[in-house]
Amino acid sequence: MANNDSLTHTMATIDSFTKDRDWEQFHTVKNIISSISIEAAELSETVQWSNPSTDEVRNDAELQSAIGDELADVMVYCLRLCSMLNIDPIQIIEDKIEKNASKYPIESSKGSSRKYTAYEK
């Protein structure tokens, strides 16, 4: 990763925040993965008993803030895990999109929510 990349800077900030508080001792792979799951559940909780449209969320500052806070928690833990394991987050995202493009070809998947196994031959 390039040193001037803003994502690299963000990851370094997260690492520094962790180190400054002597939290590295608690940041095991298992604990960080568990924390991602827990924070993802808290993200789901923001809309647990509702089903707002994109426009409704955009027009509800309180809901948008709550979603943003939980989304940030998920991303911070994901980036922390990438840093701990020396994984380039941009590279793994690009690799996954390439895999998904192969599993979900446009001609078979456009406009469909079916899982890729539904179009495998």
C-alpha positions in Angstrom: 0.0 0.0 0.0 1.2 3.5 -0.8 2.3 5.6 2.2 0.3 8.6 1.0 -2.9 6.6 0.5 -5.7 7.9 2.7 -6.8 4.3 3.6 -3.2 3.6 4.7 -3.3 6.7 6.8 -6.6 5.7 8.3 -5.2 2.2 9.1 -2.1 3.8 10.7 -4.4 6.0 12.8 -6.4 3.0 14.0 -3.2 1.2 14.9 -1.8 4.2 16.7 -5.1 4.6 18.7 -4.9 1.0 19.7 -1.2 1.1 20.6 -1.5 4.3 22.6 -4.1 2.7 24.8 -2.2 -0.6 25.2 -5.1 -2.5 23.6 -2.9 -4.6 21.3 -2.9 -7.3 24.0 -6.7 -7.6 23.6 -6.7 -7.5 19.8 -6.4 -11.2 19.0 -7.7 -12.4 15.6 -10.6 -14.1 17.3 -11.5 -11.0 19.4 -11.4 -8.7 16.4 -13.5 -11.1 14.3 -16.0 -11.4 17.1 -16.1 -7.6 17.4 -16.9 -7.2 13.7 -19.8 -9.6 14.1 -21.0 -7.8 17.2 -20.8 -4.4 15.6 -22.5 -5.7 12.4 -25.4 -6.8 14.7 -25.5 -3.3 16.2 -25.7 -1.9 12.6 -28.7 -4.2 11.9 -30.3 -3.0 15.1 -30.6 0.5 13.8 -33.3 -0.7 11.4 -34.5 -3.7 13.3 -38.2 -2.9 13.5 -38.4 -0.8 10.3 -37.5 -1.0 6.7 -36.6 2.6 5.6 -35.9 3.4 2.0 -32.6 5.0 1.0 -34.3 8.4 0.8 -35.9 8.0 4.2 -32.5 7.3 5.8 -30.9 10.2 3.9 -33.7 12.5 5.2 -33.4 11.3 8.8 -30.3 12.8 10.4 -30.6 10.8 13.6 -31.0 7.5 11.8 -28.2 8.3 9.4 -25.9 9.2 12.3 -26.7 6.0 14.1 -26.1 3.9 10.9 -22.9 5.9 10.3 -21.6 5.3 13.9 -22.2 1.5 13.6 -20.9 1.3 10.1 -17.7 3.1 11.3 -17.3 0.6 14.1 -17.5 -2.3 11.6 -15.0 -0.7 9.2 -12.6 0.2 12.0 -12.5 -3.4 13.2 -12.2 -4.7 9.6 -9.3 -2.4 8.9 -7.7 -3.3 12.2 -7.8 -7.0 11.2 -6.3 -6.2 7.8 -3.5 -4.3 9.5 -2.9 -7.1 12.0 -2.7 -9.7 9.2 -0.9 -7.5 6.7 -3.8 -7.8 4.3 -4.4 -5.1 1.7 -8.1 -4.2 2.0 -8.3 -2.7 -1.5 -6.7 -5.8 -3.0 -9.0 -8.3 -1.3 -12.0 -6.2 -2.3 -10.8 -6.1 -5.9 -10.1 -9.9 -5.8 -13.6 -10.6 -4.4 -15.3 -8.4 -7.0 -13.5 -10.4 -9.7 -14.6 -13.7 -8.1 -18.2 -12.4 -7.9 -18.2 -11.2 -11.5 -17.3 -14.8 -12.5 -20.0 -16.3 -10.2 -22.6 -13.7 -11.3 -22.3 -13.1 -15.0 -24.4 -10.3 -16.2 -26.4 -12.4 -18.7 -27.5 -14.8 -15.9 -27.8 -12.5 -12.9 -29.0 -9.1 -14.2 -32.2 -8.1 -12.3 -32.1 -11.4 -10.2 -31.4 -11.9 -6.5 -30.9 -15.6 -6.9 -27.7 -17.1 -5.5 -25.1 -18.0 -8.1 -25.7 -21.8 -7.6 -29.1 -21.3 -9.2 -27.4 -20.6 -12.6 -24.5 -23.0 -12.4 -24.7 -25.7 -15.0 
